[in-house]
Amino acid sequence: MIQQRLNIPSAQPFLSVSVSDPAKMGYGVQAYTSYKLITKTNFSDYQRPEKIVIRRYSDFVWLRDKLIEKYKGIFIPSLPEKNTVEKFRFTAEFVEMRRQALEKFVNRIASHNVLQKSEDLRVLLQADELSMEMARSQKTGILMKKPADLMQIFKEVQSKVSGVLGKENLVEELNPEYEKMKHYIFELEERLAEAQLHAYRLVKRHRELGQSISDFGKAFKLLGDVEHDNDLSNVFSELGVKSEMISVKLQKEAHHLLMNFEEPLKDYVRAVQSIKETIVERANAFKHLCELTESTKLKEIDLYDSVT
């Protein structure tokens, strides 16, 4: 009997990361929050199937800067904004929102068929803390400040292209579909930002109303304590208890709206902003191409004049 070799397909490649166990480190202005990153993968270039490291927010910033610098033309996922208000930096709600956003950020990179192969991603997920600190201290060389008025850049690029390529080539070079999508992205960001603002106001209103009802209930409970008429005292106390219950319900509803409505909208806004960053990079690259084209033409003219 001839034994046939079984062709058993290898497991599908995977790379997943969980961000957990946020912990406050340090004191005062030097304080920061650390996170535990647990990486599970079957990628051959990773040290082991599971790795646990401790990282901080600035490590994720370092990774994003590196990816923006090295992977031109790819939309790099956005990071949650850095809260500069000291009294909110370490609240349980803010830390949990930050944890969820960082986990979403790193897994978007890990699931991207190009970005998942990045050496910088492997450093974030596997390097020891000293190596990570040394990598983070190195400047990426990327221009950190983005132009405030991005449309002005496109106007400058269009003017430059028009002068170099002429109107006929301009229409061909600036893809109409790309232009349509670009203006859609700008309008989408504006509409998303407006929706997110109203979501923020809705959450704020629920919290303020919940706090007002809570104060109202406390006042009537105190009033019931000093009332000599037992029946009236009981009514006041019951009103205070019911007010507290309504207040708790409103606070829970505010938290639900925050996590399931406002935060997703903020994530969409950040995603669109990362797309705009890529659009700006493309515009700058196209402008540089036009400048090189213009310089080449001038040199050709000078060469022709010198020969003749």
Backbone as CSV, one residue per row, in Angstrom:
resi,resn,N_x,N_y,N_z,CA_x,CA_y,CA_z,C_x,C_y,C_z
1,MET,0.859,-1.200,0.000,0.000,0.000,0.000,0.886,1.237,0.000
2,ILE,0.585,2.098,-0.937,1.380,3.316,-1.056,0.789,4.385,-0.144
3,GLN,1.629,4.874,0.732,1.167,5.908,1.661,1.258,7.273,0.984
4,GLN,0.173,7.955,1.014,0.140,9.287,0.419,0.345,10.334,1.511
5,ARG,1.120,11.287,1.145,1.425,12.372,2.101,0.241,13.334,2.185
6,LEU,-0.188,13.581,3.400,-1.316,14.492,3.597,-0.854,15.936,3.508
7,ASN,-1.584,16.728,2.737,-1.282,18.156,2.620,-2.134,18.924,3.620
8,ILE,-1.547,19.182,4.769,-2.271,19.904,5.825,-1.953,21.386,5.719
9,PRO,-2.938,22.219,5.452,-2.677,23.644,5.294,-2.184,24.265,6.596
10,SER,-1.227,25.144,6.467,-0.697,25.831,7.645,-1.712,26.835,8.172
11,ALA,-1.586,27.168,9.431,-2.522,28.108,10.050,-2.412,29.478,9.391
12,GLN,-3.534,30.158,9.336,-3.544,31.504,8.763,-2.710,32.445,9.641
13,PRO,-1.912,33.331,9.029,-1.119,34.271,9.828,-2.024,35.227,10.593
14,PHE,-1.662,35.523,11.816,-2.456,36.454,12.605,-1.551,37.239,13.542
15,LEU,-2.010,38.421,13.873,-1.302,39.300,14.803,-2.357,40.117,15.526
16,SER,-2.514,39.887,16.815,-3.512,40.611,17.600,-2.874,41.145,18.876
17,VAL,-3.358,42.288,19.311,-2.783,42.957,20.485,-3.912,43.397,21.411
18,SER,-3.757,43.138,22.690,-4.692,43.667,23.687,-3.960,44.698,24.545
19,VAL,-4.643,45.776,24.838,-4.104,46.835,25.701,-4.929,46.820,26.979
20,SER,-4.267,46.592,28.110,-5.010,46.417,29.354,-4.229,46.964,30.546
21,ASP,-4.832,46.841,31.708,-4.213,47.170,32.995,-3.541,48.549,33.033
22,PRO,-4.282,49.621,32.729,-3.678,50.953,32.852,-3.296,51.239,34.304
23,ALA,-2.121,51.841,34.487,-1.639,52.137,35.846,-0.937,53.487,35.857
24,LYS,-1.219,54.273,36.879,-0.570,55.579,37.020,0.850,55.390,37.531
25,MET,1.797,56.040,36.848,3.203,55.944,37.213,3.750,57.342,37.489
26,GLY,4.615,57.467,38.477,5.233,58.758,38.783,4.311,59.689,39.549
27,TYR,4.798,60.913,39.755,4.071,61.886,40.553,4.108,63.253,39.887
28,GLY,3.100,64.068,40.212,3.073,65.448,39.737,3.029,65.540,38.219
29,VAL,3.773,66.529,37.686,3.782,66.747,36.237,4.497,65.625,35.501
30,GLN,5.283,64.822,36.221,5.992,63.709,35.605,5.139,62.439,35.547
31,ALA,3.949,62.494,36.089,3.097,61.304,36.123,2.584,60.961,34.732
32,TYR,2.398,59.683,34.493,1.850,59.216,33.226,1.156,57.874,33.464
33,THR,0.427,57.409,32.465,-0.271,56.129,32.564,0.438,55.089,31.710
34,SER,0.710,53.951,32.295,1.319,52.847,31.549,0.248,51.811,31.211
35,TYR,0.512,51.030,30.165,-0.436,50.019,29.717,0.304,48.709,29.453
36,LYS,-0.402,47.605,29.702,0.160,46.292,29.394,-0.286,45.886,27.988
37,LEU,0.668,45.586,27.131,0.374,45.122,25.780,0.664,43.624,25.695
38,ILE,-0.336,42.866,25.344,-0.181,41.422,25.168,-0.339,41.113,23.683
39,THR,0.740,40.664,23.062,0.740,40.365,21.632,0.679,38.857,21.423
40,LYS,-0.232,38.427,20.567,-0.334,37.022,20.182,-0.213,36.939,18.668
41,THR,0.698,36.085,18.191,0.945,36.006,16.755,1.602,34.683,16.387
42,ASN,1.513,34.345,15.115,2.273,33.226,14.585,3.234,33.686,13.489
43,PHE,3.503,35.005,13.455,4.469,35.550,12.500,5.863,35.014,12.831
44,SER,6.575,34.578,11.826,7.884,33.956,12.049,8.943,34.945,12.518
45,ASP,8.794,36.227,12.189,9.806,37.200,12.573,9.566,37.790,13.968
46,TYR,8.578,37.268,14.687,8.375,37.676,16.075,9.041,36.657,16.993
47,GLN,9.488,37.108,18.160,10.307,36.289,19.051,9.577,35.049,19.553
48,ARG,8.314,35.205,19.921,7.548,34.087,20.469,6.063,34.300,20.209
49,PRO,5.254,33.264,20.349,3.825,33.385,20.052,3.094,34.390,20.930
50,GLU,3.592,34.602,22.146,2.951,35.577,23.037,4.012,36.393,23.742
51,LYS,3.797,37.683,23.798,4.767,38.588,24.421,4.011,39.664,25.188
52,ILE,4.499,39.990,26.382,3.892,41.027,27.219,4.917,42.126,27.462
53,VAL,4.539,43.366,27.164,5.405,44.516,27.407,4.579,45.627,28.064
54,ILE,5.277,46.582,28.655,4.635,47.746,29.263,4.961,48.969,28.410
55,ARG,3.948,49.721,28.030,4.138,50.887,27.183,3.352,52.081,27.732
56,ARG,3.728,53.277,27.256,3.030,54.490,27.624,2.558,55.195,26.351
57,TYR,1.768,56.232,26.519,1.154,56.917,25.373,2.196,57.405,24.372
58,SER,3.297,57.953,24.861,4.321,58.499,23.961,4.952,57.418,23.087
59,ASP,4.902,56.167,23.507,5.412,55.076,22.676,4.533,54.886,21.437
60,PHE,3.233,55.033,21.622,2.315,54.929,20.486,2.498,56.119,19.538
61,VAL,2.743,57.306,20.114,3.017,58.493,19.294,4.270,58.259,18.454
62,TRP,5.295,57.705,19.081,6.549,57.391,18.366,6.273,56.463,17.184
63,LEU,5.475,55.413,17.409,5.178,54.472,16.333,4.464,55.174,15.189
64,ARG,3.480,55.985,15.503,2.726,56.649,14.432,3.621,57.592,13.635
65,ASP,4.487,58.335,14.310,5.403,59.233,13.609,6.322,58.447,12.673
66,LYS,6.797,57.312,13.134,7.665,56.468,12.320,6.935,55.962,11.078
67,LEU,5.706,55.539,11.256,4.935,55.004,10.137,4.619,56.102,9.114
68,ILE,4.288,57.289,9.595,4.015,58.403,8.688,5.264,58.735,7.874
69,GLU,6.414,58.671,8.518,7.671,58.993,7.854,8.035,57.952,6.796
70,LYS,7.773,56.689,7.061,8.261,55.616,6.189,7.245,55.116,5.165
71,TYR,5.962,55.273,5.452,4.945,54.692,4.573,4.102,55.796,3.943
72,LYS,4.683,56.461,2.964,3.988,57.534,2.272,2.824,56.965,1.455
73,GLY,1.710,57.653,1.504,0.566,57.245,0.712,-0.361,56.270,1.401
74,ILE,0.011,55.806,2.597,-0.855,54.901,3.359,-1.511,55.683,4.491
75,PHE,-2.803,55.487,4.663,-3.513,56.161,5.745,-3.088,55.534,7.071
76,ILE,-2.398,56.291,7.886,-1.957,55.808,9.190,-3.070,56.059,10.207
77,PRO,-3.486,55.034,10.935,-4.568,55.217,11.918,-4.269,56.359,12.889
78,SER,-5.324,56.960,13.381,-5.179,58.113,14.271,-5.067,57.670,15.723
79,LEU,-4.508,58.561,16.529,-4.377,58.348,17.968,-5.374,59.222,18.716
80,PRO,-5.798,58.816,19.902,-6.637,59.706,20.707,-5.835,60.926,21.116
81,GLU,-6.520,62.053,21.229,-5.816,63.286,21.570,-5.254,63.214,22.987
82,LYS,-4.209,64.004,23.227,-3.573,64.039,24.544,-4.293,65.058,25.407
83,ASN,-4.825,64.611,26.535,-5.566,65.501,27.430,-4.585,66.310,28.271
84,THR,-4.603,67.626,28.083,-3.674,68.492,28.812,-4.272,69.023,30.114
85,VAL,-5.557,68.756,30.358,-6.192,69.221,31.593,-5.828,68.242,32.708
86,GLU,-5.043,68.696,33.634,-4.466,67.827,34.663,-5.522,67.054,35.443
87,LYS,-6.630,67.692,35.783,-7.605,67.037,36.663,-8.365,65.916,35.961
88,PHE,-8.303,65.862,34.618,-9.003,64.806,33.878,-8.078,63.700,33.392
89,ARG,-6.761,63.887,33.502,-5.812,62.950,32.907,-5.904,61.545,33.483
90,PHE,-6.223,61.440,34.755,-6.185,60.134,35.419,-7.546,59.691,35.953
91,THR,-8.618,60.326,35.460,-9.937,59.859,35.852,-10.190,58.492,35.224
92,ALA,-10.974,57.666,35.908,-11.226,56.308,35.421,-11.855,56.319,34.035
93,GLU,-12.760,57.261,33.806,-13.441,57.324,32.510,-12.480,57.679,31.387
94,PHE,-11.639,58.699,31.606,-10.687,59.107,30.569,-9.669,58.002,30.289
95,VAL,-9.159,57.374,31.341,-8.157,56.318,31.163,-8.739,55.148,30.380
96,GLU,-10.001,54.794,30.649,-10.632,53.689,29.926,-10.849,54.043,28.448
97,MET,-11.266,55.273,28.183,-11.438,55.701,26.793,-10.103,55.688,26.064
98,ARG,-9.063,56.156,26.739,-7.719,56.150,26.149,-7.268,54.708,25.882
99,ARG,-7.512,53.811,26.825,-7.108,52.412,26.642,-7.784,51.796,25.421
100,GLN,-9.087,52.000,25.296,-9.824,51.450,24.161,-9.317,52.022,22.842
101,ALA,-9.056,53.334,22.827,-8.591,53.980,21.596,-7.202,53.487,21.197
102,LEU,-6.312,53.288,22.166,-4.971,52.784,21.865,-5.031,51.346,21.355
103,GLU,-5.901,50.545,21.934,-6.051,49.161,21.474,-6.572,49.131,20.037
104,LYS,-7.521,50.004,19.741,-8.051,50.078,18.385,-6.967,50.545,17.410
105,PHE,-6.177,51.523,17.834,-5.091,52.060,17.001,-4.082,50.981,16.621
106,VAL,-3.571,50.267,17.605,-2.505,49.298,17.335,-3.027,48.087,16.559
107,ASN,-4.278,47.703,16.772,-4.828,46.565,16.032,-5.171,46.930,14.592
108,ARG,-5.483,48.182,14.341,-5.668,48.614,12.954,-4.353,48.502,12.180
109,ILE,-3.268,48.833,12.839,-1.959,48.692,12.212,-1.614,47.217,12.040
110,ALA,-1.868,46.434,13.081,-1.542,45.002,13.052,-2.334,44.252,11.997
111,SER,-3.505,44.748,11.619,-4.336,44.067,10.628,-4.086,44.564,9.207
112,HIS,-3.278,45.620,9.060,-2.975,46.164,7.731,-1.914,45.298,7.062
113,ASN,-2.139,44.889,5.829,-1.239,43.925,5.189,0.155,44.465,4.925
114,VAL,0.332,45.777,4.960,1.661,46.381,4.781,2.236,46.827,6.123
115,LEU,1.459,47.567,6.881,1.958,48.131,8.139,2.301,47.053,9.162
116,GLN,1.624,45.900,9.105,1.886,44.835,10.073,3.306,44.271,9.949
117,LYS,3.962,44.542,8.823,5.324,44.057,8.604,6.384,45.064,9.053
118,SER,5.938,46.172,9.606,6.854,47.226,10.007,7.768,46.786,11.155
119,GLU,9.040,47.102,11.016,10.003,46.821,12.082,9.688,47.657,13.322
120,ASP,9.194,48.866,13.109,8.859,49.744,14.236,7.692,49.177,15.043
121,LEU,6.745,48.538,14.378,5.657,47.879,15.100,6.193,46.745,15.956
122,ARG,7.155,45.993,15.439,7.756,44.914,16.225,8.494,45.468,17.438
123,VAL,9.131,46.625,17.272,9.811,47.255,18.406,8.800,47.598,19.496
124,LEU,7.679,48.199,19.106,6.658,48.568,20.087,6.137,47.337,20.825
125,LEU,5.944,46.252,20.099,5.291,45.074,20.665,6.246,44.116,21.361
126,GLN,7.581,44.231,21.103,8.486,43.221,21.629,9.707,43.750,22.371
127,ALA,10.133,44.967,22.096,11.371,45.475,22.697,11.228,45.624,24.210
128,ASP,12.334,45.464,24.929,12.308,45.718,26.371,12.160,47.222,26.603
129,GLU,11.861,47.599,27.828,11.536,48.993,28.119,12.706,49.937,27.853
130,LEU,13.949,49.492,28.121,15.112,50.333,27.869,15.279,50.581,26.375
131,SER,15.143,49.538,25.578,15.262,49.687,24.122,14.162,50.575,23.576
132,MET,12.959,50.434,24.132,11.846,51.264,23.695,12.091,52.725,24.033
133,GLU,12.631,52.963,25.215,12.925,54.336,25.627,13.987,54.957,24.728
134,MET,15.005,54.180,24.369,16.061,54.682,23.477,15.504,54.987,22.088
135,ALA,14.631,54.115,21.592,14.026,54.347,20.275,13.140,55.582,20.295
136,ARG,12.400,55.752,21.386,11.491,56.891,21.496,12.245,58.211,21.574
137,SER,13.444,58.188,22.142,14.219,59.418,22.305,14.826,59.908,20.992
138,GLN,14.889,59.035,19.989,15.442,59.428,18.695,14.400,60.196,17.905
139,LYS,14.812,61.275,17.280,13.898,62.084,16.483,13.581,61.351,15.183
140,THR,12.327,61.461,14.776,11.920,60.777,13.554,12.220,61.584,12.301
141,GLY,12.412,62.881,12.470,12.681,63.706,11.301,11.428,64.121,10.558
142,ILE,10.280,63.760,11.082,9.035,64.116,10.412,8.573,65.503,10.843
143,LEU,7.957,66.220,9.944,7.427,67.536,10.264,6.164,67.362,11.092
144,MET,6.226,67.747,12.348,5.126,67.464,13.251,3.933,68.405,13.054
145,LYS,4.198,69.652,12.750,3.112,70.608,12.635,2.486,70.547,11.249
146,LYS,1.199,70.327,11.223,0.467,70.275,9.968,-0.111,71.657,9.669
147,PRO,-0.200,72.024,8.392,-0.737,73.340,8.037,-2.163,73.502,8.550
148,ALA,-2.450,74.688,9.048,-3.782,74.948,9.579,-4.812,75.021,8.462
149,ASP,-4.456,75.681,7.381,-5.383,75.814,6.265,-4.901,74.930,5.126
150,LEU,-5.408,73.703,5.060,-4.935,72.753,4.062,-5.363,73.145,2.655
151,MET,-6.506,73.790,2.515,-6.961,74.175,1.183,-5.995,75.138,0.528
152,GLN,-5.302,75.953,1.324,-4.325,76.888,0.779,-3.193,76.148,0.095
153,ILE,-2.820,74.999,0.660,-1.759,74.180,0.051,-2.179,73.728,-1.339
154,PHE,-3.420,73.257,-1.460,-3.894,72.763,-2.742,-3.972,73.885,-3.780
155,LYS,-4.330,75.099,-3.326,-4.364,76.233,-4.253,-2.967,76.548,-4.758
156,GLU,-1.974,76.487,-3.841,-0.590,76.750,-4.242,-0.098,75.683,-5.215
157,VAL,-0.449,74.423,-4.914,-0.041,73.329,-5.797,-0.658,73.485,-7.169
158,GLN,-1.955,73.808,-7.201,-2.644,73.948,-8.479,-2.042,75.085,-9.299
159,SER,-1.715,76.201,-8.624,-1.084,77.323,-9.310,0.268,76.931,-9.885
160,LYS,1.044,76.173,-9.094,2.367,75.742,-9.534,2.259,74.799,-10.726
161,VAL,1.335,73.860,-10.627,1.151,72.881,-11.704,0.706,73.570,-12.981
162,SER,-0.200,74.525,-12.835,-0.709,75.234,-14.000,0.411,75.963,-14.727
163,GLY,1.345,76.560,-13.955,2.448,77.286,-14.568,3.451,76.379,-15.257
164,VAL,3.603,75.154,-14.752,4.617,74.239,-15.281,4.073,73.379,-16.410
165,LEU,2.884,72.789,-16.197,2.365,71.814,-17.141,1.405,72.393,-18.169
166,GLY,0.860,73.570,-17.873,-0.135,74.125,-18.778,-1.518,73.597,-18.459
167,LYS,-2.541,74.270,-18.929,-3.919,73.924,-18.574,-4.322,72.549,-19.078
168,GLU,-3.904,72.161,-20.270,-4.325,70.870,-20.821,-3.785,69.717,-19.980
169,ASN,-2.484,69.768,-19.643,-1.884,68.718,-18.831,-2.388,68.750,-17.391
170,LEU,-2.781,69.943,-16.946,-3.262,70.099,-15.573,-4.510,69.246,-15.348
171,VAL,-5.439,69.290,-16.294,-6.676,68.525,-16.173,-6.369,67.027,-16.117
172,GLU,-5.374,66.624,-16.905,-5.022,65.214,-16.945,-4.285,64.785,-15.686
173,GLU,-3.417,65.679,-15.177,-2.597,65.319,-14.022,-3.429,65.257,-12.741
174,LEU,-4.291,66.256,-12.560,-5.135,66.274,-11.369,-6.375,65.433,-11.648
175,ASN,-6.357,64.191,-11.229,-7.422,63.239,-11.493,-8.759,63.754,-10.960
176,PRO,-9.772,63.846,-11.828,-11.083,64.366,-11.379,-11.685,63.539,-10.245
177,GLU,-11.508,62.211,-10.303,-12.038,61.360,-9.246,-11.351,61.644,-7.910
178,TYR,-10.037,61.887,-7.990,-9.286,62.211,-6.771,-9.750,63.554,-6.207
179,GLU,-9.934,64.537,-7.092,-10.399,65.847,-6.649,-11.781,65.749,-5.997
180,LYS,-12.628,64.919,-6.585,-13.967,64.735,-6.036,-13.885,64.124,-4.645
181,MET,-13.046,63.105,-4.503,-12.895,62.442,-3.211,-12.273,63.383,-2.172
182,LYS,-11.325,64.197,-2.614,-10.660,65.129,-1.701,-11.661,66.116,-1.106
183,HIS,-12.503,66.686,-1.946,-13.493,67.644,-1.452,-14.535,66.936,-0.578
184,TYR,-14.820,65.675,-0.889,-15.737,64.899,-0.050,-15.158,64.716,1.347
185,ILE,-13.856,64.438,1.432,-13.197,64.245,2.726,-13.261,65.524,3.554
186,PHE,-13.027,66.665,2.916,-13.065,67.938,3.640,-14.481,68.218,4.159
187,GLU,-15.472,67.964,3.325,-16.856,68.212,3.742,-17.280,67.203,4.806
188,LEU,-16.834,65.947,4.666,-17.170,64.923,5.649,-16.615,65.279,7.023
189,GLU,-15.384,65.768,7.072,-14.799,66.142,8.361,-15.620,67.240,9.028
190,GLU,-16.050,68.204,8.232,-16.830,69.315,8.781,-18.149,68.824,9.369
191,ARG,-18.811,67.914,8.654,-20.102,67.403,9.123,-19.920,66.500,10.346
192,LEU,-18.880,65.674,10.335,-18.619,64.805,11.481,-18.272,65.619,12.723
193,ALA,-17.459,66.659,12.534,-17.076,67.508,13.661,-18.300,68.195,14.265
194,GLU,-19.239,68.603,13.398,-20.460,69.239,13.883,-21.311,68.246,14.671
195,ALA,-21.415,67.021,14.156,-22.186,65.982,14.857,-21.538,65.637,16.192
196,GLN,-20.217,65.559,16.207,-19.504,65.245,17.449,-19.692,66.351,18.490
197,LEU,-19.733,67.600,18.031,-19.950,68.730,18.942,-21.320,68.635,19.597
198,HIS,-22.333,68.292,18.814,-23.681,68.174,19.378,-23.772,66.969,20.316
199,ALA,-23.038,65.898,19.991,-23.002,64.735,20.889,-22.361,65.117,22.214
200,TYR,-21.291,65.904,22.153,-20.623,66.385,23.370,-21.588,67.216,24.221
201,ARG,-22.339,68.086,23.575,-23.290,68.928,24.303,-24.397,68.091,24.934
202,LEU,-24.814,67.036,24.214,-25.856,66.155,24.746,-25.367,65.428,25.993
203,VAL,-24.144,64.916,25.954,-23.564,64.239,27.112,-23.420,65.213,28.279
204,LYS,-22.943,66.398,27.974,-22.753,67.417,29.010,-24.079,67.797,29.660
205,ARG,-25.120,67.905,28.839,-26.433,68.282,29.368,-26.984,67.200,30.300
206,HIS,-26.806,65.932,29.908,-27.250,64.838,30.767,-26.524,64.863,32.111
207,ARG,-25.224,65.116,32.060,-24.445,65.138,33.303,-24.841,66.311,34.191
208,GLU,-25.033,67.476,33.581,-25.416,68.648,34.361,-26.803,68.472,34.967
209,LEU,-27.718,67.888,34.178,-29.066,67.655,34.688,-29.033,66.625,35.817
210,GLY,-28.224,65.574,35.639,-28.091,64.561,36.689,-27.540,65.153,37.974
211,GLN,-26.550,66.051,37.849,-25.964,66.684,39.024,-26.966,67.617,39.696
212,SER,-27.738,68.350,38.884,-28.740,69.271,39.439,-29.818,68.508,40.202
213,ILE,-30.282,67.390,39.640,-31.305,66.588,40.312,-30.745,65.965,41.583
214,SER,-29.461,65.585,41.547,-28.829,65.044,42.742,-28.785,66.089,43.851
215,ASP,-28.392,67.313,43.502,-28.364,68.403,44.494,-29.771,68.698,45.007
216,PHE,-30.737,68.642,44.101,-32.143,68.857,44.480,-32.581,67.805,45.498
217,GLY,-32.229,66.550,45.241,-32.601,65.470,46.152,-31.935,65.605,47.510
218,LYS,-30.659,65.972,47.531,-29.953,66.150,48.802,-30.597,67.259,49.631
219,ALA,-31.007,68.329,48.951,-31.633,69.457,49.656,-32.940,69.017,50.319
220,PHE,-33.743,68.209,49.633,-35.013,67.773,50.202,-34.809,66.722,51.286
221,LYS,-33.764,65.922,51.199,-33.472,64.981,52.280,-33.086,65.733,53.550
222,LEU,-32.301,66.803,53.398,-31.949,67.631,54.551,-33.191,68.323,55.115
223,LEU,-34.077,68.749,54.212,-35.315,69.389,54.651,-36.176,68.404,55.434
224,GLY,-36.179,67.153,54.989,-36.945,66.132,55.703,-36.376,65.859,57.084
225,ASP,-35.046,65.998,57.233,-34.416,65.750,58.531,-34.826,66.770,59.581
226,VAL,-35.115,68.014,59.155,-35.440,69.060,60.131,-36.954,69.253,60.298
227,GLU,-37.741,68.578,59.444,-39.201,68.712,59.529,-39.737,67.866,60.700
228,HIS,-40.557,68.511,61.573,-41.091,67.826,62.754,-42.308,66.957,62.420
229,ASP,-43.020,67.340,61.403,-44.168,66.544,60.985,-43.651,65.281,60.294
230,ASN,-43.927,64.116,60.910,-43.379,62.864,60.376,-43.843,62.568,58.959
231,ASP,-45.124,62.809,58.678,-45.648,62.533,57.338,-44.942,63.403,56.294
232,LEU,-44.823,64.686,56.607,-44.168,65.602,55.668,-42.687,65.284,55.549
233,SER,-42.081,64.913,56.674,-40.668,64.540,56.665,-40.427,63.330,55.771
234,ASN,-41.329,62.350,55.857,-41.200,61.150,55.028,-41.352,61.472,53.545
235,VAL,-42.267,62.408,53.245,-42.478,62.812,51.844,-41.210,63.464,51.294
236,PHE,-40.635,64.361,52.099,-39.404,65.033,51.653,-38.262,64.029,51.465
237,SER,-38.137,63.112,52.413,-37.062,62.115,52.335,-37.243,61.200,51.119
238,GLU,-38.505,60.818,50.867,-38.787,59.953,49.710,-38.489,60.682,48.403
239,LEU,-38.824,61.969,48.368,-38.521,62.777,47.186,-37.016,62.855,46.956
240,GLY,-36.255,62.968,48.039,-34.797,63.002,47.936,-34.238,61.693,47.396
241,VAL,-34.782,60.573,47.894,-34.326,59.252,47.435,-34.630,59.062,45.955
242,LYS,-35.852,59.415,45.534,-36.228,59.264,44.134,-35.359,60.152,43.233
243,SER,-35.041,61.332,43.718,-34.187,62.242,42.944,-32.797,61.652,42.741
244,GLU,-32.274,61.027,43.793,-30.970,60.379,43.695,-31.002,59.255,42.661
245,MET,-32.089,58.498,42.633,-32.216,57.403,41.675,-32.254,57.930,40.242
246,ILE,-32.996,59.021,40.037,-33.061,59.633,38.705,-31.695,60.170,38.301
247,SER,-30.980,60.765,39.274,-29.656,61.309,39.001,-28.688,60.219,38.553
248,VAL,-28.705,59.090,39.249,-27.829,57.963,38.883,-28.159,57.468,37.482
249,LYS,-29.457,57.394,37.171,-29.883,56.934,35.847,-29.393,57.877,34.757
250,LEU,-29.486,59.177,35.009,-29.025,60.165,34.029,-27.510,60.093,33.833
251,GLN,-26.768,59.876,34.916,-25.317,59.763,34.809,-24.922,58.525,34.011
252,LYS,-25.654,57.424,34.229,-25.383,56.210,33.450,-25.700,56.427,31.976
253,GLU,-26.802,57.125,31.719,-27.176,57.411,30.338,-26.143,58.318,29.674
254,ALA,-25.606,59.281,30.429,-24.562,60.162,29.897,-23.315,59.360,29.529
255,HIS,-22.952,58.407,30.398,-21.781,57.567,30.121,-22.026,56.689,28.893
256,HIS,-23.248,56.169,28.777,-23.594,55.340,27.617,-23.497,56.157,26.330
257,LEU,-24.005,57.376,26.347,-23.933,58.251,25.169,-22.486,58.589,24.826
258,LEU,-21.680,58.781,25.854,-20.276,59.105,25.640,-19.550,57.966,24.933
259,MET,-19.709,56.749,25.450,-18.953,55.613,24.939,-19.492,55.085,23.612
260,ASN,-20.793,55.226,23.377,-21.400,54.612,22.199,-21.819,55.614,21.127
261,PHE,-21.670,56.905,21.414,-22.089,57.914,20.448,-20.997,58.965,20.226
262,GLU,-20.623,59.655,21.313,-19.623,60.716,21.145,-18.245,60.172,20.780
263,GLU,-17.772,59.157,21.495,-16.433,58.621,21.224,-16.296,58.024,19.824
264,PRO,-17.269,57.230,19.333,-17.158,56.761,17.946,-17.106,57.902,16.940
265,LEU,-17.880,58.968,17.177,-17.829,60.115,16.274,-16.456,60.770,16.303
266,LYS,-15.875,60.886,17.497,-14.523,61.447,17.611,-13.514,60.574,16.879
267,ASP,-13.709,59.262,16.947,-12.814,58.343,16.241,-12.918,58.545,14.732
268,TYR,-14.142,58.732,14.230,-14.331,58.991,12.804,-13.657,60.301,12.393
269,VAL,-13.796,61.320,13.233,-13.161,62.609,12.939,-11.652,62.449,12.852
270,ARG,-11.064,61.719,13.809,-9.614,61.499,13.796,-9.191,60.708,12.561
271,ALA,-10.026,59.739,12.151,-9.704,58.942,10.965,-9.679,59.815,9.718
272,VAL,-10.660,60.697,9.595,-10.700,61.603,8.450,-9.497,62.546,8.474
273,GLN,-9.112,62.994,9.650,-7.947,63.877,9.759,-6.665,63.162,9.326
274,SER,-6.556,61.869,9.616,-5.381,61.116,9.171,-5.372,60.975,7.652
275,ILE,-6.561,60.856,7.052,-6.651,60.826,5.593,-6.216,62.169,5.016
276,LYS,-6.611,63.246,5.671,-6.205,64.583,5.208,-4.688,64.755,5.282
277,GLU,-4.072,64.177,6.304,-2.616,64.241,6.397,-1.968,63.590,5.175
278,THR,-2.532,62.459,4.747,-2.008,61.772,3.562,-2.242,62.610,2.311
279,ILE,-3.396,63.280,2.244,-3.680,64.156,1.115,-2.674,65.289,1.052
280,VAL,-2.338,65.839,2.220,-1.345,66.916,2.270,0.016,66.417,1.790
281,GLU,0.396,65.212,2.225,1.668,64.637,1.785,1.681,64.468,0.266
282,ARG,0.567,64.029,-0.285,0.480,63.864,-1.732,0.601,65.208,-2.438
283,ALA,-0.083,66.219,-1.876,-0.028,67.548,-2.483,1.395,68.098,-2.459
284,ASN,2.088,67.910,-1.333,3.465,68.389,-1.230,4.390,67.653,-2.205
285,ALA,4.167,66.335,-2.346,4.977,65.551,-3.278,4.725,65.991,-4.715
286,PHE,3.458,66.261,-5.022,3.109,66.702,-6.374,3.707,68.087,-6.665
287,LYS,3.686,68.948,-5.654,4.283,70.267,-5.802,5.783,70.154,-6.050
288,HIS,6.438,69.250,-5.315,7.874,69.029,-5.488,8.174,68.512,-6.892
289,LEU,7.306,67.625,-7.397,7.468,67.110,-8.753,7.391,68.232,-9.774
290,CYS,6.435,69.132,-9.589,6.293,70.264,-10.515,7.509,71.182,-10.472
291,GLU,8.042,71.396,-9.267,9.240,72.236,-9.141,10.432,71.602,-9.849
292,LEU,10.554,70.274,-9.724,11.632,69.567,-10.412,11.441,69.626,-11.922
293,THR,10.193,69.511,-12.372,9.902,69.602,-13.801,10.270,70.974,-14.340
294,GLU,9.920,72.005,-13.577,10.252,73.376,-13.981,11.759,73.574,-14.021
295,SER,12.472,73.071,-13.015,13.922,73.190,-12.970,14.576,72.468,-14.143
296,THR,14.041,71.294,-14.495,14.573,70.530,-15.624,14.398,71.294,-16.930
297,LYS,13.231,71.899,-17.101,12.976,72.663,-18.326,13.924,73.847,-18.446
298,LEU,14.169,74.531,-17.322,15.091,75.672,-17.344,16.505,75.229,-17.696
299,LYS,16.917,74.089,-17.163,18.255,73.577,-17.480,18.358,73.151,-18.939
300,GLU,17.269,72.612,-19.485,17.261,72.245,-20.896,17.395,73.482,-21.779
301,ILE,16.722,74.557,-21.368,16.822,75.815,-22.118,18.239,76.360,-22.059
302,ASP,18.854,76.335,-20.852,20.230,76.819,-20.701,21.201,75.975,-21.512
303,LEU,20.978,74.672,-21.550,21.830,73.767,-22.319,21.702,74.053,-23.807
304,TYR,20.471,74.279,-24.248,20.237,74.565,-25.656,20.902,75.861,-26.057
305,ASP,20.792,76.883,-25.195,21.394,78.184,-25.499,22.913,78.084,-25.561
306,SER,23.494,77.282,-24.646,24.963,77.156,-24.626,25.474,76.421,-25.857
307,VAL,24.682,75.458,-26.360,25.097,74.698,-27.526,24.982,75.527,-28.798
308,THR,23.898,76.309,-28.885,23.692,77.117,-30.090,24.467,78.410,-30.013
